[in-house]
Amino acid sequence: MDNKNKTVVRSMDVLNLFINHAELTFQEIIDYSGIPKTSVYRMLRSLEEMGFLVKGEDSKYRLGLIFLKFGHLVSSRMNIRAIAYPIMQALHQEVNEAVNLIIKQNDEAIYIEKIDTHQKVRLYTAIGRRSPLYAGACSRAILSFLPDTEIDDYLDSIELTSFGRGSITDETQLRETINQARIDGYTVSHSELENHTSAIAAPIFDHKGDVIAGISVAGIEANYQGEKIQYFAEKTLEAAKKISMQLGHDG
C-alpha cells in the first residue's frame, strides 16, 4: 500500500470513530485509532480543511455538516423500486405468487411495482393503483407500524368503507389487527380489496427506522390457508428485511 492510499485508509479509520462517538478529543482519537500522534495531527488538519470534521471551542472534534449534505444526496437517490426489484423477483420465483411493492402517499397506499409472471389469475393490484391504508394486507403493513399518534389521527379522519366481503369496517376490529401485526411482524388479508383473494405483507423500514413501504405476496384465497400462511409470511418477512437493510435499516 503506497503512502497516499495508507493516508486515505487511516483517514477513514479516524472518521469511522465518529459512528460510535459524537465527539472526541485529540488524545481520544489517538488512543482509539492507534495511529501515531503526528499522523493524527496531519489528518485532522486536512479533514478540518475539507469540512469533514469541525473543532469546537471545547477542543473536541465532531463530524462536519458536509455529512448532512452527502446523507441527503444518498437518501434522495436511493430508488426503492430499484433496490426492491431483484428481491421481489427472487421471492416471486420462490413462492409463485404475485409480489407487490407499495409506498405511503398521504393517507393512501400506491402500488409502485408488481411481479406476477407466474400468477395465472390477475388480481386487484396493479402499478399505480391506490388503496386506503386500512384495506388489504400490504396497505395495513404500513399503517400498523406508523407511530400511534399518526394511526389515531388517520382513523379519526376517515370512514371505514367496504371493498370486498372481508373488508374491515369496524374500528375496534381494525385496531386489533394492527396490534396483532405488531406482534407477528406481518399482516394478513382475505377478500378485503377483492373477493376470493388473499395477501400477506410485511413493512419496509428506512435508515431512521420509519416505515416507508410494504411488500406482499398475493393470490387466490384458497392458497392462503393453514400452514401456507406461515410459509408465505416467513418468505415475505425475509424479503422485507433484505430491502430494509439495503435502505440502511439495522433493526
C-alpha positions in Angstrom: 0.0 0.0 0.0 1.5 3.3 -1.0 1.6 6.3 1.3 -1.4 8.1 -0.3 -3.6 5.0 0.0 -2.4 4.5 3.5 -3.4 8.0 4.4 -6.9 7.6 2.9 -7.4 4.4 4.8 -6.3 5.9 8.1 -8.4 9.0 7.5 -11.4 6.6 7.1 -10.4 4.9 10.3 -10.5 8.3 12.1 -13.9 9.2 10.6 -15.3 5.8 11.5 -14.6 6.5 15.1 -17.4 9.1 15.0 -20.0 6.4 14.2 -20.0 5.4 17.9 -18.8 8.8 19.4 -20.5 12.1 18.9 -17.3 14.0 19.9 -13.7 13.1 20.5 -10.6 14.9 21.8 -7.3 14.8 20.0 -5.9 12.3 22.6 -9.0 10.1 22.4 -8.6 9.9 18.6 -5.0 8.8 19.0 -6.0 6.2 21.7 -8.9 4.8 19.8 -7.3 4.7 16.4 -3.8 3.6 17.4 -2.4 5.9 14.8 0.8 7.9 15.7 0.3 11.4 17.1 2.0 13.2 14.3 -0.1 11.4 11.7 -3.3 12.0 13.5 -2.5 15.7 13.7 -1.9 16.0 10.0 -5.1 14.1 9.2 -7.2 16.2 11.5 -5.9 19.3 9.9 -6.8 18.0 6.4 -10.2 16.7 7.5 -11.0 20.1 9.1 -9.9 22.0 5.9 -12.2 19.8 3.8 -15.1 20.2 6.2 -15.3 16.6 7.3 -14.6 17.5 10.9 -15.0 20.6 12.9 -13.2 21.5 16.1 -15.3 23.2 18.8 -14.3 25.8 21.3 -14.0 22.9 23.8 -11.3 21.4 21.6 -13.4 18.4 20.8 -13.8 17.2 17.2 -17.2 16.5 15.6 -18.4 15.5 12.2 -18.9 18.4 9.8 -22.1 19.5 8.2 -20.9 18.2 4.9 -22.1 14.7 6.0 -25.7 16.0 6.2 -25.3 17.1 2.5 -24.0 13.7 1.5 -26.5 11.9 3.6 -29.4 13.8 1.9 -28.0 13.0 -1.6 -27.6 9.3 -0.8 -31.1 9.2 0.7 -32.8 11.1 -2.2 -31.0 9.0 -4.8 -31.9 5.6 -3.3 -34.6 4.3 -5.6 -36.7 1.8 -3.5 -38.0 0.2 -6.7 -34.5 -0.5 -8.0 -33.4 -1.8 -4.6 -36.6 -4.0 -4.2 -37.0 -5.4 -7.7 -34.4 -8.2 -7.6 -35.5 -9.2 -4.1 -39.1 -9.2 -5.4 -38.1 -11.4 -8.3 -36.4 -13.9 -6.1 -39.5 -14.0 -3.8 -41.8 -14.5 -6.8 -39.6 -17.3 -8.1 -39.7 -19.0 -4.7 -43.5 -18.7 -3.9 -45.0 -18.5 -7.4 -47.4 -15.8 -6.2 -47.8 -12.2 -7.2 -45.5 -9.9 -5.4 -46.4 -6.2 -4.8 -44.5 -3.2 -3.6 -46.3 -0.2 -2.2 -45.4 3.2 -0.6 -47.4 5.6 1.5 -48.7 8.7 -0.2 -50.6 10.9 2.1 -53.5 8.8 3.5 -53.3 6.2 0.8 -51.0 3.4 -0.4 -50.0 3.4 -4.0 -48.7 0.3 -5.8 -45.3 1.1 -7.4 -44.1 -2.3 -8.5 -45.6 -5.7 -9.2 -44.3 -9.1 -10.4 -46.9 -11.7 -11.4 -45.3 -13.7 -14.2 -46.3 -17.0 -12.6 -49.7 -15.8 -11.3 -52.3 -17.1 -13.7 -55.1 -15.0 -12.2 -54.9 -11.2 -12.4 -55.6 -9.6 -9.1 -56.9 -6.2 -7.9 -53.4 -4.9 -7.5 -51.7 -3.0 -10.4 -48.9 -0.5 -10.7 -50.4 3.0 -10.0 -53.5 1.6 -8.2 -54.3 3.1 -4.8 -56.0 1.8 -1.7 -56.8 3.1 1.7 -54.2 2.4 4.4 -56.6 0.2 6.3 -57.7 -2.0 3.4 -55.6 -5.0 2.3 -52.5 -6.6 3.9 -50.0 -4.5 2.0 -51.5 -1.2 2.9 -52.1 -2.2 6.5 -48.5 -3.3 6.8 -47.6 0.4 6.6 -50.5 1.6 8.8 -49.7 -0.9 11.6 -46.2 0.3 12.0 -46.8 4.1 12.0 -46.5 5.9 15.3 -49.6 5.6 17.5 -50.5 9.3 17.1 -50.4 9.0 13.3 -52.7 6.0 13.5 -55.1 7.8 15.8 -55.2 10.9 13.5 -55.7 8.7 10.5 -58.6 6.7 12.0 -60.2 9.9 13.2 -60.1 11.4 9.7 -61.6 8.5 7.6 -64.7 6.4 7.2 -64.2 2.7 7.0 -66.0 1.5 3.9 -66.2 -1.9 2.3 -64.5 -3.1 -0.9 -64.9 -6.9 -0.5 -66.7 -9.3 1.8 -63.7 -9.3 4.1 -63.2 -5.6 4.4 -62.7 -4.3 7.9 -65.3 -1.7 8.6 -65.2 -1.8 12.4 -62.6 0.4 14.2 -62.2 -1.9 17.1 -61.5 -4.9 14.9 -59.1 -2.8 12.8 -57.1 -1.8 15.9 -57.0 -5.5 16.9 -55.5 -6.4 13.6 -52.9 -3.6 13.9 -51.9 -4.8 17.4 -51.6 -8.4 16.1 -49.5 -7.2 13.2 -47.1 -5.6 15.6 -46.8 -8.9 17.4 -46.4 -11.0 14.3 -44.4 -8.5 12.2 -46.7 -9.1 9.2 -50.3 -8.6 8.1 -52.8 -11.0 6.5 -55.9 -10.1 4.5 -58.7 -12.3 3.0 -61.2 -10.8 0.4 -60.6 -7.2 1.7 -60.0 -5.4 -1.6 -61.3 -8.1 -3.9 -63.3 -11.2 -3.1 -61.6 -14.7 -3.2 -58.1 -13.2 -3.0 -55.6 -13.1 -0.1 -52.4 -11.4 0.7 -49.6 -11.5 3.3 -47.4 -8.4 3.7 -44.6 -7.0 5.8 -43.3 -3.5 6.4 -40.2 -2.0 4.9 -38.2 0.5 7.1 -35.7 3.2 6.2 -32.4 4.1 7.8 -34.2 6.1 10.5 -36.4 3.1 11.4 -39.5 4.7 9.9 -41.9 2.5 7.9 -41.9 3.8 4.3 -43.2 0.9 2.2 -44.7 -2.6 2.2 -44.2 -5.8 0.3 -46.8 -8.5 -0.1 -47.4 -11.8 -1.8 -50.9 -12.2 -3.1 -53.1 -14.7 -4.8 -56.2 -16.8 -4.7 -57.7 -17.1 -1.2 -57.8 -20.9 -1.3 -54.0 -21.0 -1.4 -53.7 -18.9 1.8 -54.8 -21.3 4.5 -53.2 -23.3 7.3 -49.5 -23.8 7.1 -49.3 -21.9 3.8 -49.9 -18.6 5.8 -46.8 -19.2 7.9 -44.7 -20.2 4.9 -45.7 -17.1 2.9 -45.2 -14.9 6.0 -41.7 -16.1 6.6 -40.7 -15.5 3.0 -42.3 -12.1 2.9 -40.6 -11.0 6.1 -37.3 -12.2 4.8 -37.7 -10.1 1.6 -38.8 -7.1 3.6 -35.8 -7.3 5.9 -33.4 -7.5 2.9 -34.9 -4.4 1.3 -34.9 -2.5 4.7 -31.2 -3.4 5.3 -30.3 -2.1 1.8 -32.1 1.2 2.8 -29.8 1.4 5.9 -32.2 -0.1 8.5 -30.3 -2.2 11.0 -33.2 -3.5 13.1 
